[in-house]
């Protein structure tokens, strides 16, 4: 069963546990592992990500820029607007999963984004990570709805949604700029009511003992 520790003023204490994955905020000391995975997976990842402006410093090659990135993610977490996690498998960095665009008030919603090292793809690690994060979002943060938006041709990311049987809500045309192109995205959604109805089964299947 997933052990969930509530957010603390420092990144040090926040850990979310699955069967095989551990989610925690990245810190400056993670630079070497993060940089190695990002560089090795450059072609695998950039086709699905917003284009980085050429005049912006690159956290993949600059330790100080990476540390500043970690600091920005920490400030966003403390502000309650975004919760970014590294995915660790057997103690090694394997990818990232983020709870983005957290909106409270009447909306109580957020979006999930993720990526994983190509060498670890196909083992359902990301499906497990999504369930771990969803449990935290619904049961600790008390959000009402989560959304995941995926380019239609990104069959690997869509497979994560299919494994978890997350409901599709249609296609948003030219939804996000990805690698310099305004791409359509399939929108997947799950509400607290759906999570609560399926909780026993999905937690047992993916993160239970």
Order of alpha helices (4+ residues) and beta strands (2+ residues): beta-beta-alpha-alpha-alpha-beta-beta-beta-alpha-beta-alpha-beta-beta-alpha
